[in-house]
């Protein structure tokens, strides 16, 4: 059996939106899951303030 696959959906993830406690946590949580050998995809809504070229 392969790695566990996880879909992580949140409304704010650092660095795409201004840094808050929640956006930092939502950035670090998927990284920790990935380091434990799981396959993870993180999604968030595309707000008008998100600059894809900058990030």
CHARMM internal coordinates of N, CA and C (Angstrom, degrees):
IC EDIT
DIST 1 N 1 CA 1.4506
DIST 1 CA 1 C 1.5268
ANGL 1 N 1 CA 1 C 109.20
DIST 1 C 2 N 1.3340
ANGL 1 CA 1 C 2 N 117.13
DIHE 1 N 1 CA 1 C 2 N 135.25
DIST 2 N 2 CA 1.4612
ANGL 1 C 2 N 2 CA 122.44
DIHE 1 CA 1 C 2 N 2 CA -177.78
DIST 2 CA 2 C 1.5129
ANGL 2 N 2 CA 2 C 112.56
DIHE 1 C 2 N 2 CA 2 C -76.06
DIST 2 C 3 N 1.3024
ANGL 2 CA 2 C 3 N 114.34
DIHE 2 N 2 CA 2 C 3 N -171.98
DIST 3 N 3 CA 1.4656
ANGL 2 C 3 N 3 CA 120.53
DIHE 2 CA 2 C 3 N 3 CA 179.83
DIST 3 CA 3 C 1.5242
ANGL 3 N 3 CA 3 C 110.46
DIHE 2 C 3 N 3 CA 3 C -65.78
DIST 3 C 4 N 1.3168
ANGL 3 CA 3 C 4 N 115.97
DIHE 3 N 3 CA 3 C 4 N 148.03
DIST 4 N 4 CA 1.4614
ANGL 3 C 4 N 4 CA 120.71
DIHE 3 CA 3 C 4 N 4 CA 175.43
DIST 4 CA 4 C 1.5246
ANGL 4 N 4 CA 4 C 108.63
DIHE 3 C 4 N 4 CA 4 C -63.84
DIST 4 C 5 N 1.3067
ANGL 4 CA 4 C 5 N 116.22
DIHE 4 N 4 CA 4 C 5 N 138.94
DIST 5 N 5 CA 1.4600
ANGL 4 C 5 N 5 CA 121.41
DIHE 4 CA 4 C 5 N 5 CA -178.92
DIST 5 CA 5 C 1.5276
ANGL 5 N 5 CA 5 C 109.26
DIHE 4 C 5 N 5 CA 5 C -108.48
DIST 5 C 6 N 1.3371
ANGL 5 CA 5 C 6 N 115.27
DIHE 5 N 5 CA 5 C 6 N 129.34
DIST 6 N 6 CA 1.4605
ANGL 5 C 6 N 6 CA 121.37
DIHE 5 CA 5 C 6 N 6 CA -175.36
DIST 6 CA 6 C 1.5247
ANGL 6 N 6 CA 6 C 109.04
DIHE 5 C 6 N 6 CA 6 C -127.34
DIST 6 C 7 N 1.3247
ANGL 6 CA 6 C 7 N 115.96
DIHE 6 N 6 CA 6 C 7 N 136.51
DIST 7 N 7 CA 1.4602
ANGL 6 C 7 N 7 CA 122.33
DIHE 6 CA 6 C 7 N 7 CA 173.43
DIST 7 CA 7 C 1.5251
ANGL 7 N 7 CA 7 C 107.30
DIHE 6 C 7 N 7 CA 7 C -108.35
DIST 7 C 8 N 1.3238
ANGL 7 CA 7 C 8 N 116.81
DIHE 7 N 7 CA 7 C 8 N 117.62
DIST 8 N 8 CA 1.4648
ANGL 7 C 8 N 8 CA 123.09
DIHE 7 CA 7 C 8 N 8 CA -177.19
DIST 8 CA 8 C 1.5253
ANGL 8 N 8 CA 8 C 107.95
DIHE 7 C 8 N 8 CA 8 C -108.57
DIST 8 C 9 N 1.3199
ANGL 8 CA 8 C 9 N 116.87
DIHE 8 N 8 CA 8 C 9 N 116.06
DIST 9 N 9 CA 1.4638
ANGL 8 C 9 N 9 CA 121.90
DIHE 8 CA 8 C 9 N 9 CA -178.50
DIST 9 CA 9 C 1.5242
ANGL 9 N 9 CA 9 C 108.32
DIHE 8 C 9 N 9 CA 9 C -119.53
DIST 9 C 10 N 1.3298
ANGL 9 CA 9 C 10 N 115.71
DIHE 9 N 9 CA 9 C 10 N 127.59
DIST 10 N 10 CA 1.4572
ANGL 9 C 10 N 10 CA 120.53
DIHE 9 CA 9 C 10 N 10 CA 179.22
DIST 10 CA 10 C 1.5105
ANGL 10 N 10 CA 10 C 109.43
DIHE 9 C 10 N 10 CA 10 C -147.81
DIST 10 C 11 N 1.3211
ANGL 10 CA 10 C 11 N 116.58
DIHE 10 N 10 CA 10 C 11 N 160.30
DIST 11 N 11 CA 1.4558
ANGL 10 C 11 N 11 CA 118.94
DIHE 10 CA 10 C 11 N 11 CA -177.71
DIST 11 CA 11 C 1.5223
ANGL 11 N 11 CA 11 C 114.06
DIHE 10 C 11 N 11 CA 11 C -89.45
DIST 11 C 12 N 1.3204
ANGL 11 CA 11 C 12 N 118.64
DIHE 11 N 11 CA 11 C 12 N -9.39
DIST 12 N 12 CA 1.4643
ANGL 11 C 12 N 12 CA 120.00
DIHE 11 CA 11 C 12 N 12 CA 175.45
DIST 12 CA 12 C 1.5181
ANGL 12 N 12 CA 12 C 110.44
DIHE 11 C 12 N 12 CA 12 C -151.17
DIST 12 C 13 N 1.3289
ANGL 12 CA 12 C 13 N 115.19
DIHE 12 N 12 CA 12 C 13 N 130.48
DIST 13 N 13 CA 1.4593
ANGL 12 C 13 N 13 CA 121.86
DIHE 12 CA 12 C 13 N 13 CA 178.67
DIST 13 CA 13 C 1.5260
ANGL 13 N 13 CA 13 C 107.30
DIHE 12 C 13 N 13 CA 13 C -136.47
DIST 13 C 14 N 1.3129
ANGL 13 CA 13 C 14 N 116.24
DIHE 13 N 13 CA 13 C 14 N 128.81
DIST 14 N 14 CA 1.4572
ANGL 13 C 14 N 14 CA 121.45
DIHE 13 CA 13 C 14 N 14 CA 175.86
DIST 14 CA 14 C 1.5264
ANGL 14 N 14 CA 14 C 107.83
DIHE 13 C 14 N 14 CA 14 C -69.91
DIST 14 C 15 N 1.2639
ANGL 14 CA 14 C 15 N 123.93
DIHE 14 N 14 CA 14 C 15 N 141.59
DIST 15 N 15 CA 1.4597
ANGL 14 C 15 N 15 CA 132.69
DIHE 14 CA 14 C 15 N 15 CA 9.11
DIST 15 CA 15 C 1.5226
ANGL 15 N 15 CA 15 C 113.69
DIHE 14 C 15 N 15 CA 15 C -97.46
DIST 15 C 16 N 1.3069
ANGL 15 CA 15 C 16 N 118.64
DIHE 15 N 15 CA 15 C 16 N 12.38
DIST 16 N 16 CA 1.4654
ANGL 15 C 16 N 16 CA 121.25
DIHE 15 CA 15 C 16 N 16 CA -174.58
DIST 16 CA 16 C 1.5212
ANGL 16 N 16 CA 16 C 113.54
DIHE 15 C 16 N 16 CA 16 C -74.36
DIST 16 C 17 N 1.3127
ANGL 16 CA 16 C 17 N 117.86
DIHE 16 N 16 CA 16 C 17 N -23.57
DIST 17 N 17 CA 1.4630
ANGL 16 C 17 N 17 CA 122.76
DIHE 16 CA 16 C 17 N 17 CA 176.61
DIST 17 CA 17 C 1.5221
ANGL 17 N 17 CA 17 C 108.11
DIHE 16 C 17 N 17 CA 17 C -128.70
DIST 17 C 18 N 1.3272
ANGL 17 CA 17 C 18 N 117.91
DIHE 17 N 17 CA 17 C 18 N 165.05
DIST 18 N 18 CA 1.4688
ANGL 17 C 18 N 18 CA 119.52
DIHE 17 CA 17 C 18 N 18 CA 179.54
DIST 18 CA 18 C 1.5339
ANGL 18 N 18 CA 18 C 111.83
DIHE 17 C 18 N 18 CA 18 C -51.88
DIST 18 C 19 N 1.3061
ANGL 18 CA 18 C 19 N 114.49
DIHE 18 N 18 CA 18 C 19 N 144.09
DIST 19 N 19 CA 1.4567
ANGL 18 C 19 N 19 CA 121.25
DIHE 18 CA 18 C 19 N 19 CA -173.99
DIST 19 CA 19 C 1.5276
ANGL 19 N 19 CA 19 C 112.14
DIHE 18 C 19 N 19 CA 19 C -70.74
DIST 19 C 20 N 1.3392
ANGL 19 CA 19 C 20 N 115.59
DIHE 19 N 19 CA 19 C 20 N 120.65
DIST 20 N 20 CA 1.4607
ANGL 19 C 20 N 20 CA 123.19
DIHE 19 CA 19 C 20 N 20 CA 173.50
DIST 20 CA 20 C 1.5243
ANGL 20 N 20 CA 20 C 106.82
DIHE 19 C 20 N 20 CA 20 C -131.28
DIST 20 C 21 N 1.3150
ANGL 20 CA 20 C 21 N 116.94
DIHE 20 N 20 CA 20 C 21 N 172.22
DIST 21 N 21 CA 1.4648
ANGL 20 C 21 N 21 CA 119.97
DIHE 20 CA 20 C 21 N 21 CA 178.44
DIST 21 CA 21 C 1.5290
ANGL 21 N 21 CA 21 C 111.00
DIHE 20 C 21 N 21 CA 21 C -59.96
DIST 21 C 22 N 1.3332
ANGL 21 CA 21 C 22 N 116.66
DIHE 21 N 21 CA 21 C 22 N -41.90
DIST 22 N 22 CA 1.4676
ANGL 21 C 22 N 22 CA 120.60
DIHE 21 CA 21 C 22 N 22 CA -179.34
DIST 22 CA 22 C 1.5213
ANGL 22 N 22 CA 22 C 110.92
DIHE 21 C 22 N 22 CA 22 C -66.60
DIST 22 C 23 N 1.3321
ANGL 22 CA 22 C 23 N 118.14
DIHE 22 N 22 CA 22 C 23 N -44.59
DIST 23 N 23 CA 1.4641
ANGL 22 C 23 N 23 CA 119.87
DIHE 22 CA 22 C 23 N 23 CA -178.66
DIST 23 CA 23 C 1.5278
ANGL 23 N 23 CA 23 C 111.32
DIHE 22 C 23 N 23 CA 23 C -64.96
DIST 23 C 24 N 1.3338
ANGL 23 CA 23 C 24 N 117.39
DIHE 23 N 23 CA 23 C 24 N -35.03
DIST 24 N 24 CA 1.4693
ANGL 23 C 24 N 24 CA 120.54
DIHE 23 CA 23 C 24 N 24 CA 176.59
DIST 24 CA 24 C 1.5284
ANGL 24 N 24 CA 24 C 110.66
DIHE 23 C 24 N 24 CA 24 C -67.11
DIST 24 C 25 N 1.3272
ANGL 24 CA 24 C 25 N 116.30
DIHE 24 N 24 CA 24 C 25 N -44.89
DIST 25 N 25 CA 1.4622
ANGL 24 C 25 N 25 CA 120.85
DIHE 24 CA 24 C 25 N 25 CA 178.78
DIST 25 CA 25 C 1.5259
ANGL 25 N 25 CA 25 C 110.67
DIHE 24 C 25 N 25 CA 25 C -61.39
DIST 25 C 26 N 1.3256
ANGL 25 CA 25 C 26 N 115.98
DIHE 25 N 25 CA 25 C 26 N -41.90
DIST 26 N 26 CA 1.4659
ANGL 25 C 26 N 26 CA 120.23
DIHE 25 CA 25 C 26 N 26 CA -178.53
DIST 26 CA 26 C 1.5178
ANGL 26 N 26 CA 26 C 111.98
DIHE 25 C 26 N 26 CA 26 C -71.90
DIST 26 C 27 N 1.3064
ANGL 26 CA 26 C 27 N 118.29
DIHE 26 N 26 CA 26 C 27 N -13.79
DIST 27 N 27 CA 1.4655
ANGL 26 C 27 N 27 CA 122.56
DIHE 26 CA 26 C 27 N 27 CA 172.53
DIST 27 CA 27 C 1.5352
ANGL 27 N 27 CA 27 C 109.96
DIHE 26 C 27 N 27 CA 27 C -86.27
DIST 27 C 28 N 1.3215
ANGL 27 CA 27 C 28 N 116.72
DIHE 27 N 27 CA 27 C 28 N -42.15
DIST 28 N 28 CA 1.4624
ANGL 27 C 28 N 28 CA 121.49
DIHE 27 CA 27 C 28 N 28 CA -175.55
DIST 28 CA 28 C 1.5239
ANGL 28 N 28 CA 28 C 113.15
DIHE 27 C 28 N 28 CA 28 C -76.35
DIST 28 C 29 N 1.3147
ANGL 28 CA 28 C 29 N 117.78
DIHE 28 N 28 CA 28 C 29 N -34.30
DIST 29 N 29 CA 1.4640
ANGL 28 C 29 N 29 CA 121.28
DIHE 28 CA 28 C 29 N 29 CA -178.45
DIST 29 CA 29 C 1.5337
ANGL 29 N 29 CA 29 C 112.64
DIHE 28 C 29 N 29 CA 29 C -60.09
DIST 29 C 30 N 1.3343
ANGL 29 CA 29 C 30 N 119.88
DIHE 29 N 29 CA 29 C 30 N -51.52
DIST 30 N 30 CA 1.4688
ANGL 29 C 30 N 30 CA 118.93
DIHE 29 CA 29 C 30 N 30 CA 177.43
DIST 30 CA 30 C 1.5311
ANGL 30 N 30 CA 30 C 113.03
DIHE 29 C 30 N 30 CA 30 C -62.15
DIST 30 C 31 N 1.3347
ANGL 30 CA 30 C 31 N 117.58
DIHE 30 N 30 CA 30 C 31 N -34.33
DIST 31 N 31 CA 1.4623
ANGL 30 C 31 N 31 CA 120.30
DIHE 30 CA 30 C 31 N 31 CA 178.11
DIST 31 CA 31 C 1.5265
ANGL 31 N 31 CA 31 C 110.74
DIHE 30 C 31 N 31 CA 31 C -63.39
DIST 31 C 32 N 1.3285
ANGL 31 CA 31 C 32 N 116.96
DIHE 31 N 31 CA 31 C 32 N -42.33
DIST 32 N 32 CA 1.4617
ANGL 31 C 32 N 32 CA 121.02
DIHE 31 CA 31 C 32 N 32 CA 178.10
DIST 32 CA 32 C 1.5177
ANGL 32 N 32 CA 32 C 112.25
DIHE 31 C 32 N 32 CA 32 C -64.61
DIST 32 C 33 N 1.3270
ANGL 32 CA 32 C 33 N 116.15
DIHE 32 N 32 CA 32 C 33 N -39.71
DIST 33 N 33 CA 1.4676
ANGL 32 C 33 N 33 CA 120.48
DIHE 32 CA 32 C 33 N 33 CA 178.30
DIST 33 CA 33 C 1.5215
ANGL 33 N 33 CA 33 C 109.97
DIHE 32 C 33 N 33 CA 33 C -64.55
DIST 33 C 34 N 1.3319
ANGL 33 CA 33 C 34 N 117.00
DIHE 33 N 33 CA 33 C 34 N -42.21
DIST 34 N 34 CA 1.4645
ANGL 33 C 34 N 34 CA 121.74
DIHE 33 CA 33 C 34 N 34 CA 178.68
DIST 34 CA 34 C 1.5259
ANGL 34 N 34 CA 34 C 111.27
DIHE 33 C 34 N 34 CA 34 C -62.22
DIST 34 C 35 N 1.3216
ANGL 34 CA 34 C 35 N 117.09
DIHE 34 N 34 CA 34 C 35 N -41.02
DIST 35 N 35 CA 1.4644
ANGL 34 C 35 N 35 CA 121.44
DIHE 34 CA 34 C 35 N 35 CA 179.50
DIST 35 CA 35 C 1.5243
ANGL 35 N 35 CA 35 C 112.34
DIHE 34 C 35 N 35 CA 35 C -65.03
DIST 35 C 36 N 1.3236
ANGL 35 CA 35 C 36 N 117.46
DIHE 35 N 35 CA 35 C 36 N -21.52
DIST 36 N 36 CA 1.4688
ANGL 35 C 36 N 36 CA 121.40
DIHE 35 CA 35 C 36 N 36 CA 178.21
DIST 36 CA 36 C 1.5217
ANGL 36 N 36 CA 36 C 112.41
DIHE 35 C 36 N 36 CA 36 C -89.61
DIST 36 C 37 N 1.3210
ANGL 36 CA 36 C 37 N 116.92
DIHE 36 N 36 CA 36 C 37 N 10.41
DIST 37 N 37 CA 1.4542
ANGL 36 C 37 N 37 CA 120.62
DIHE 36 CA 36 C 37 N 37 CA 173.22
DIST 37 CA 37 C 1.5148
ANGL 37 N 37 CA 37 C 116.02
DIHE 36 C 37 N 37 CA 37 C 90.08
DIST 37 C 38 N 1.3234
ANGL 37 CA 37 C 38 N 117.29
DIHE 37 N 37 CA 37 C 38 N 13.14
DIST 38 N 38 CA 1.4620
ANGL 37 C 38 N 38 CA 120.16
DIHE 37 CA 37 C 38 N 38 CA 178.45
DIST 38 CA 38 C 1.5262
ANGL 38 N 38 CA 38 C 109.33
DIHE 37 C 38 N 38 CA 38 C -94.27
DIST 38 C 39 N 1.3097
ANGL 38 CA 38 C 39 N 116.56
DIHE 38 N 38 CA 38 C 39 N 154.56
DIST 39 N 39 CA 1.4599
ANGL 38 C 39 N 39 CA 121.17
DIHE 38 CA 38 C 39 N 39 CA 173.30
DIST 39 CA 39 C 1.5239
ANGL 39 N 39 CA 39 C 107.15
DIHE 38 C 39 N 39 CA 39 C -93.54
DIST 39 C 40 N 1.3280
ANGL 39 CA 39 C 40 N 117.16
DIHE 39 N 39 CA 39 C 40 N 127.08
DIST 40 N 40 CA 1.4692
ANGL 39 C 40 N 40 CA 120.06
DIHE 39 CA 39 C 40 N 40 CA -175.53
DIST 40 CA 40 C 1.5207
ANGL 40 N 40 CA 40 C 110.65
DIHE 39 C 40 N 40 CA 40 C -136.17
DIST 40 C 41 N 1.3099
ANGL 40 CA 40 C 41 N 115.25
DIHE 40 N 40 CA 40 C 41 N 142.65
DIST 41 N 41 CA 1.4596
ANGL 40 C 41 N 41 CA 123.46
DIHE 40 CA 40 C 41 N 41 CA 173.25
DIST 41 CA 41 C 1.5187
ANGL 41 N 41 CA 41 C 106.86
DIHE 40 C 41 N 41 CA 41 C -123.12
DIST 41 C 42 N 1.3303
ANGL 41 CA 41 C 42 N 116.53
DIHE 41 N 41 CA 41 C 42 N 131.79
DIST 42 N 42 CA 1.4633
ANGL 41 C 42 N 42 CA 121.11
DIHE 41 CA 41 C 42 N 42 CA -179.89
DIST 42 CA 42 C 1.5287
ANGL 42 N 42 CA 42 C 109.14
DIHE 41 C 42 N 42 CA 42 C -112.19
DIST 42 C 43 N 1.3099
ANGL 42 CA 42 C 43 N 115.96
DIHE 42 N 42 CA 42 C 43 N 131.62
DIST 43 N 43 CA 1.4582
ANGL 42 C 43 N 43 CA 122.24
DIHE 42 CA 42 C 43 N 43 CA 179.45
DIST 43 CA 43 C 1.5168
ANGL 43 N 43 CA 43 C 110.05
DIHE 42 C 43 N 43 CA 43 C -128.18
DIST 43 C 44 N 1.3364
ANGL 43 CA 43 C 44 N 114.71
DIHE 43 N 43 CA 43 C 44 N 148.77
DIST 44 N 44 CA 1.4572
ANGL 43 C 44 N 44 CA 121.62
DIHE 43 CA 43 C 44 N 44 CA 171.72
DIST 44 CA 44 C 1.5202
ANGL 44 N 44 CA 44 C 107.93
DIHE 43 C 44 N 44 CA 44 C -147.90
DIST 44 C 45 N 1.3320
ANGL 44 CA 44 C 45 N 118.07
DIHE 44 N 44 CA 44 C 45 N 157.36
DIST 45 N 45 CA 1.4639
ANGL 44 C 45 N 45 CA 120.10
DIHE 44 CA 44 C 45 N 45 CA 178.58
DIST 45 CA 45 C 1.5240
ANGL 45 N 45 CA 45 C 110.82
DIHE 44 C 45 N 45 CA 45 C -62.89
DIST 45 C 46 N 1.3156
ANGL 45 CA 45 C 46 N 116.47
DIHE 45 N 45 CA 45 C 46 N 149.74
DIST 46 N 46 CA 1.4637
ANGL 45 C 46 N 46 CA 120.61
DIHE 45 CA 45 C 46 N 46 CA 176.97
DIST 46 CA 46 C 1.5239
ANGL 46 N 46 CA 46 C 108.48
DIHE 45 C 46 N 46 CA 46 C -89.76
DIST 46 C 47 N 1.3061
ANGL 46 CA 46 C 47 N 115.20
DIHE 46 N 46 CA 46 C 47 N 95.03
DIST 47 N 47 CA 1.4584
ANGL 46 C 47 N 47 CA 121.33
DIHE 46 CA 46 C 47 N 47 CA 177.84
DIST 47 CA 47 C 1.5260
ANGL 47 N 47 CA 47 C 109.18
DIHE 46 C 47 N 47 CA 47 C -78.29
DIST 47 C 48 N 1.3150
ANGL 47 CA 47 C 48 N 116.90
DIHE 47 N 47 CA 47 C 48 N 158.49
DIST 48 N 48 CA 1.4606
ANGL 47 C 48 N 48 CA 121.05
DIHE 47 CA 47 C 48 N 48 CA 179.10
DIST 48 CA 48 C 1.5196
ANGL 48 N 48 CA 48 C 112.92
DIHE 47 C 48 N 48 CA 48 C -63.29
DIST 48 C 49 N 1.3218
ANGL 48 CA 48 C 49 N 117.63
DIHE 48 N 48 CA 48 C 49 N -23.18
DIST 49 N 49 CA 1.4666
ANGL 48 C 49 N 49 CA 121.15
DIHE 48 CA 48 C 49 N 49 CA -178.35
DIST 49 CA 49 C 1.5254
ANGL 49 N 49 CA 49 C 113.39
DIHE 48 C 49 N 49 CA 49 C -84.54
DIST 49 C 50 N 1.3322
ANGL 49 CA 49 C 50 N 118.22
DIHE 49 N 49 CA 49 C 50 N -5.47
DIST 50 N 50 CA 1.4645
ANGL 49 C 50 N 50 CA 121.38
DIHE 49 CA 49 C 50 N 50 CA -179.22
DIST 50 CA 50 C 1.5208
ANGL 50 N 50 CA 50 C 108.74
DIHE 49 C 50 N 50 CA 50 C -82.88
DIST 50 C 51 N 1.3220
ANGL 50 CA 50 C 51 N 116.51
DIHE 50 N 50 CA 50 C 51 N 120.89
DIST 51 N 51 CA 1.4553
ANGL 50 C 51 N 51 CA 122.34
DIHE 50 CA 50 C 51 N 51 CA 178.44
DIST 51 CA 51 C 1.5241
ANGL 51 N 51 CA 51 C 108.24
DIHE 50 C 51 N 51 CA 51 C -101.66
DIST 51 C 52 N 1.3356
ANGL 51 CA 51 C 52 N 117.51
DIHE 51 N 51 CA 51 C 52 N 105.20
DIST 52 N 52 CA 1.4621
ANGL 51 C 52 N 52 CA 121.69
DIHE 51 CA 51 C 52 N 52 CA -176.62
DIST 52 CA 52 C 1.5192
ANGL 52 N 52 CA 52 C 112.08
DIHE 51 C 52 N 52 CA 52 C -65.27
DIST 52 C 53 N 1.3100
ANGL 52 CA 52 C 53 N 118.21
DIHE 52 N 52 CA 52 C 53 N -34.05
DIST 53 N 53 CA 1.4685
ANGL 52 C 53 N 53 CA 121.10
DIHE 52 CA 52 C 53 N 53 CA -178.84
DIST 53 CA 53 C 1.5200
ANGL 53 N 53 CA 53 C 111.64
DIHE 52 C 53 N 53 CA 53 C -70.27
DIST 53 C 54 N 1.3150
ANGL 53 CA 53 C 54 N 116.69
DIHE 53 N 53 CA 53 C 54 N -33.53
DIST 54 N 54 CA 1.4622
ANGL 53 C 54 N 54 CA 120.42
DIHE 53 CA 53 C 54 N 54 CA -179.21
DIST 54 CA 54 C 1.5182
ANGL 54 N 54 CA 54 C 111.85
DIHE 53 C 54 N 54 CA 54 C -72.01
DIST 54 C 55 N 1.3329
ANGL 54 CA 54 C 55 N 116.96
DIHE 54 N 54 CA 54 C 55 N -31.18
DIST 55 N 55 CA 1.4547
ANGL 54 C 55 N 55 CA 120.67
DIHE 54 CA 54 C 55 N 55 CA -175.07
DIST 55 CA 55 C 1.4884
ANGL 55 N 55 CA 55 C 108.68
DIHE 54 C 55 N 55 CA 55 C -108.95
END
COOR INIT
IC SEED 1 N 1 CA 1 C
IC BUILD
